[in-house]
Amino acid sequence: MALGLSLPFLASADEAAPADEVTSAVDLLPEGQDVSDTVIELAGWVVATRDSEGYPFAIMDKASAQILVFGGDGKLRGAAPGLFGSAIGDHVAPGVAGLALREIPGRDRTTPAGRFVGGYGPSIDAGRVLWVDYDSAVSIHPTATGVKSEKRPERLASPQPDDNRITHGCINVAPDFYEQVVSPTFQRGGVFYILPETDSLADTFPEFVESRPTAQRKEGRRSRGADQ
């Protein structure tokens, strides 16, 4: 969990894009599973507006249990299923970052939505980890067998997104995807966009929604997670 320490996640902009360790996009999404129009539009908006300021970025869709990773050049490096918080919700409960995992109530095991600047840094009991949001203790890490009854590797392999809600709030990905795509891409930090599931898209990413056509803009304001 978090130590309350402020970390300088990002290196200078001209150092943000690491060497081209990933030469082609890695696609681990279940066969026949599509990426939502919202994810595609958001990725295009991030690149067009340089919202990530030239740093690598990832877009995570909790509703579809997907994570897409992009380099600082805006090119897709990989797409894969992810495991997310077992509780539905877009906010982190006050004080949850200071609790041991076993102490977090089930209702508070959420993966927050929003735009986060993160990167590698220390943790209390897991060494150096990739923080998405250090203040709320949300990180990305490879799936371990852990509690065998949770069947996390099997959940990652399932094509049903509902099977992927099992963590305390962090994001889990397959070890191969982590080593081949996630780790090399974010060695110098990056920006993470997590789509909402209960809040509106307009409340979560107002500038993105304002850039959309009028009809989509109105839909983004009144729908709560409907267009993910």
Residue pairs with C-beta under 8 A, 6 or more apart in sequence:
1 97
1 98
1 99
1 100
1 101
1 123
1 124
1 137
2 97
2 98
2 134
2 135
2 136
2 137
3 122
3 123
3 124
4 98
4 135
5 121
5 122
5 134
6 134
7 119
7 121
7 131
7 134
9 117
9 118
9 119
9 120
9 121
9 131
9 134
9 189
10 16
10 55
10 117
10 119
10 188
10 189
10 190
11 188
11 189
13 53
13 54
13 55
15 188
16 53
16 54
16 55
16 56
16 72
16 188
16 189
16 190
17 54
17 55
17 56
17 71
17 72
17 73
18 56
18 184
18 185
18 187
18 188
19 184
20 71
21 180
21 184
21 185
22 71
22 77
22 78
22 180
22 181
22 184
22 185
25 75
25 76
25 77
25 78
25 79
26 77
26 78
26 79
26 80
26 177
26 180
26 181
27 78
27 79
27 80
28 78
28 79
28 80
28 81
28 174
28 176
28 177
29 35
29 66
29 79
29 80
29 81
30 81
30 157
30 158
30 159
31 159
32 159
33 64
33 66
33 159
35 61
35 64
35 66
35 68
35 79
36 61
36 63
36 64
36 227
36 228
37 227
38 61
38 195
38 201
38 227
38 228
39 59
39 61
39 64
39 66
39 68
39 195
39 228
41 208
41 212
42 59
42 193
42 195
42 205
42 208
43 59
43 68
43 70
43 74
43 76
45 51
45 208
45 211
46 52
46 57
46 59
46 70
46 74
46 191
46 193
47 70
47 74
49 207
49 211
51 115
51 191
51 207
52 72
52 190
52 191
53 191
54 72
55 72
55 188
55 189
55 190
55 191
56 69
56 70
56 71
56 72
56 77
56 185
56 186
56 190
56 191
57 69
57 70
57 190
57 191
57 192
57 193
58 67
58 68
58 69
58 70
58 140
58 182
58 186
58 190
58 191
58 192
58 193
59 67
59 68
59 70
59 193
59 194
59 195
60 66
60 67
60 68
60 82
60 84
60 111
60 171
60 192
60 193
60 194
60 195
61 67
61 195
61 228
62 84
62 85
62 111
62 113
62 194
62 195
62 197
62 228
63 161
63 195
63 197
63 225
63 228
64 161
64 228
65 81
65 82
65 83
65 84
65 161
65 163
65 164
65 165
66 79
66 80
66 81
66 82
67 79
67 80
67 81
67 82
67 140
67 171
67 173
68 76
68 78
68 79
69 76
69 77
69 78
69 79
69 181
69 182
69 185
70 76
70 77
71 77
71 185
77 181
77 185
78 177
78 180
78 181
78 182
80 173
80 174
80 177
80 181
81 156
81 157
81 164
81 173
81 174
82 156
82 164
82 171
82 172
82 173
83 143
83 152
83 155
83 156
83 164
83 165
83 166
83 167
83 171
83 172
83 173
84 111
84 164
84 165
84 167
84 171
85 109
85 110
85 111
85 165
85 167
85 168
85 169
85 170
86 106
86 109
86 165
86 166
86 167
86 168
87 106
87 107
87 108
87 109
87 110
87 165
88 110
88 165
88 197
88 198
89 110
89 197
89 198
90 110
90 112
90 113
90 114
90 196
90 197
90 198
90 199
90 204
91 110
91 112
91 113
91 199
92 108
92 110
92 112
92 133
92 136
92 138
92 169
93 105
93 107
93 108
93 110
96 104
96 108
96 136
96 137
96 169
97 135
97 136
97 137
101 168
104 168
104 169
108 169
109 167
109 168
109 169
110 169
111 138
111 167
111 169
111 170
111 171
111 194
112 133
112 136
112 138
112 169
112 194
113 194
113 195
113 196
113 197
113 199
113 204
114 133
114 193
114 194
114 196
114 204
114 205
115 191
115 192
115 193
115 205
116 132
116 133
116 138
116 191
116 192
116 193
116 194
117 189
117 190
117 191
117 192
118 130
118 131
118 132
118 133
118 134
118 186
118 189
118 190
118 191
118 192
119 130
119 131
119 186
119 188
119 189
119 190
120 128
120 129
120 130
120 131
120 186
120 187
120 189
121 128
121 129
121 131
121 134
122 128
122 129
123 129
123 139
126 141
129 139
129 141
130 139
130 140
130 141
130 182
130 183
130 186
131 138
131 139
132 138
132 139
132 140
132 170
132 171
132 192
132 194
133 192
136 169
137 169
137 170
138 169
138 170
138 171
139 170
139 171
140 170
140 171
140 172
140 173
140 178
140 182
141 170
141 171
141 172
141 173
141 178
142 172
142 173
142 174
142 175
142 177
142 178
142 179
143 152
143 153
143 156
143 172
143 173
143 174
143 175
144 152
145 152
145 153
146 152
150 166
152 166
152 172
153 174
155 163
155 164
155 166
156 164
156 172
156 173
156 174
158 164
173 182
193 205
195 201
195 204
195 225
195 228
196 203
196 204
196 224
196 225
196 228
197 225
197 228
198 224
198 225
199 224
199 225
200 220
200 221
200 222
200 223
200 224
200 225
201 208
201 209
201 220
201 223
201 225
201 227
201 228
202 209
202 217
202 220
202 221
209 216
209 217
209 220
209 221
210 217
212 220
216 227
219 226
219 227
220 227
